Amino acid sequence: MATPKIKTVEKISKALGDENRLKILQYISKRGGRGQCSELHQIINLAQPSISHHVKILLEAGLIDQEKNGRNHQYILNENVLGDYMAFVSQLKN
């Protein structure tokens, strides 16, 4: 695992600092690392523009990737980025 840069850690930390984004990540994780865009409104009770905003922040932080299949969007948990982040945070306790 690569050690992420401080700016990357900061961006991920900010992305994780919101309840709705955590719910999105939890939903994707529970579905085997893949989640449908069309199902996100069932997870968080927000209007579509707000959901898109939260997804954009997760994408920019590298925590999820987007895959398009026609008009359908699927989000995939980026386990490498999440693992590197967790390893960095784990090192802080030593």
C-alpha positions in Angstrom: 0.0 0.0 0.0 1.2 3.5 -0.9 1.3 6.2 1.8 -1.1 8.9 0.7 0.0 12.6 0.7 -1.2 14.8 3.5 -3.5 16.8 1.0 -5.1 13.5 -0.1 -5.7 12.5 3.5 -7.2 15.9 4.2 -9.5 15.6 1.2 -10.6 12.1 2.2 -11.1 13.1 5.8 -13.4 16.0 4.7 -15.3 13.6 2.5 -15.8 11.2 5.4 -17.0 14.1 7.7 -20.6 14.0 6.5 -23.3 11.6 7.6 -24.8 11.3 4.1 -21.5 10.5 2.4 -20.9 7.8 5.1 -24.3 6.3 4.4 -23.5 6.2 0.7 -20.2 4.4 1.4 -21.9 2.0 3.8 -24.5 1.2 1.2 -21.9 0.5 -1.5 -19.8 -1.6 0.9 -22.8 -3.7 2.0 -23.6 -4.4 -1.6 -20.2 -6.0 -2.3 -18.5 -2.8 -3.2 -20.9 -1.8 -5.9 -24.1 0.4 -5.7 -26.6 1.7 -8.2 -27.1 5.5 -8.5 -30.8 5.0 -8.9 -31.0 3.4 -5.4 -29.2 6.2 -3.5 -32.4 8.2 -2.9 -33.6 5.2 -0.8 -30.5 5.4 1.4 -30.5 9.2 2.0 -33.6 11.3 2.0 -32.3 14.1 -0.1 -33.2 15.6 -3.5 -31.3 14.3 -6.5 -29.1 17.4 -6.8 -28.0 17.0 -3.2 -27.2 13.3 -3.7 -25.2 14.2 -6.8 -23.2 16.8 -4.8 -22.3 14.1 -2.2 -21.4 11.6 -4.8 -19.2 14.2 -6.6 -17.2 14.8 -3.3 -16.7 11.0 -2.9 -15.5 10.8 -6.5 -13.1 13.7 -6.1 -11.7 12.2 -2.9 -11.1 8.9 -4.8 -13.2 6.9 -2.4 -15.5 5.7 -5.2 -15.3 5.2 -9.0 -18.1 5.6 -11.4 -19.1 3.1 -14.1 -21.6 4.0 -16.8 -23.7 1.3 -18.5 -26.0 3.2 -20.9 -28.1 5.6 -18.8 -27.4 3.7 -15.6 -24.6 4.7 -13.2 -22.9 2.4 -10.8 -20.5 3.4 -8.1 -17.7 1.2 -7.0 -15.8 1.4 -3.7 -12.2 2.2 -4.3 -10.7 -0.2 -1.8 -7.1 0.7 -2.5 -7.6 4.4 -1.7 -9.7 3.5 1.4 -7.0 1.0 2.5 -4.2 3.5 2.1 -6.2 6.1 4.1 -6.9 3.6 6.9 -3.2 2.6 7.0 -2.2 6.2 7.3 -4.7 6.9 10.1 -3.6 3.7 11.9 0.0 4.9 11.9 -1.0 7.9 13.9 -1.6 5.8 17.0 2.0 4.6 17.2 
